Amino acid sequence: MLQFFRENRIFNYVFVLIYLIGIRLFTFFEAYGPLVDQDSAAFYLIGEINGLSPWLYKSISILLLFYHIAYINRLVGINKLAIGNSLFPGIFYILLISIFPDIHPLSSVLIGNTFLIIAIFNLFQIIHRNQRSKRMFNTGFFICLAGFCNIEFLWFFPFFILAANSLVAIKNKDILLYVIGLMLPIYFVLSYLLLKGELTEFFQDFILQLKYFKYPFVFANYGIVKVGCLGLLTLFIFISFNNLVNRTNIFVRNKLNFIFYVLTFGWIVFALAGSVTLQDTMVLTIPLSILLGTYFLQINRHNISESFHFLLLLIALMFQYFLV
């Protein structure tokens, strides 16, 4: 099914949009409560956003996810992580997210994923010498923006600069540009709060209210089962990763190693997030979808790839309409 559209980009985008609307149609019939997110500095600063029409924020969510799919497929295509121009990584991304229908369509982690994808894309471009400086700066900048959306993304700050050594040898200049990129948005936000006289209030009402090592997702409806599905898929990647990278050249191998490190560290970020809820699992969906898509594209027998895609689709539909 997906292979039919491989050669035509216009059909790719049209198919992806129709597929996305179909798989996310359940959100338009679900009555989500108010968007309460105590881990998002952006939501705290913006204030009340629950006045948005449910149809409006659900439509915005569809467009945001479409952007994610397009950017993930672009990241995989430009960096030659997979064979051909396939939809699998983006499709797997939306299926993994749709396993969790109880996550608010405009979740702060979903918005933060936008900047995490862009940060990974920029980091992969540092292998080009003429782009290295600005790409290091951009990587830190976009991680900071992701951290404003949800503070758990800031855990990626030290990880990215360390794991980047799997791509190139990191120099002191790279670290400096990376740190400047991260600190610049923080400087402007803190300056804004200081000028408005709200800096103390921000620390008291947001920073000091963060709670760690609490795991309410355990008591969510089938929360353990849903997180377990991601755990099994991660275990599958761990087992098959050597076979995956052995079929690639050194440049692709380094980038796949980095994605693998992101997935591994993503579980640490998930455990360290403030009051871990099901929305925090979305940190895992980007690297997991890329590695799954890349692996199944290397299988010569397309029926196996399509069968796995169909299995993920059934699991997503099961949690959407039956295990609620």
Secondary structure as GFF3:
##gff-version 3
##sequence-region A 1 324
A	DSSP	three_ten_helix	2	5	.	.	.	ID=ss1
A	DSSP	alpha_helix	9	23	.	.	.	ID=ss2
A	DSSP	three_ten_helix	25	29	.	.	.	ID=ss3
A	DSSP	alpha_helix	41	46	.	.	.	ID=ss4
A	DSSP	alpha_helix	54	78	.	.	.	ID=ss5
A	DSSP	alpha_helix	88	98	.	.	.	ID=ss6
A	DSSP	alpha_helix	108	124	.	.	.	ID=ss7
A	DSSP	three_ten_helix	125	127	.	.	.	ID=ss8
A	DSSP	three_ten_helix	129	131	.	.	.	ID=ss9
A	DSSP	alpha_helix	132	149	.	.	.	ID=ss10
A	DSSP	three_ten_helix	151	155	.	.	.	ID=ss11
A	DSSP	alpha_helix	156	163	.	.	.	ID=ss12
A	DSSP	three_ten_helix	164	166	.	.	.	ID=ss13
A	DSSP	alpha_helix	172	196	.	.	.	ID=ss14
A	DSSP	alpha_helix	199	205	.	.	.	ID=ss15
A	DSSP	three_ten_helix	207	209	.	.	.	ID=ss16
A	DSSP	three_ten_helix	216	219	.	.	.	ID=ss17
A	DSSP	alpha_helix	223	246	.	.	.	ID=ss18
A	DSSP	alpha_helix	250	272	.	.	.	ID=ss19
A	DSSP	three_ten_helix	278	281	.	.	.	ID=ss20
A	DSSP	alpha_helix	282	297	.	.	.	ID=ss21
A	DSSP	alpha_helix	302	321	.	.	.	ID=ss22
###
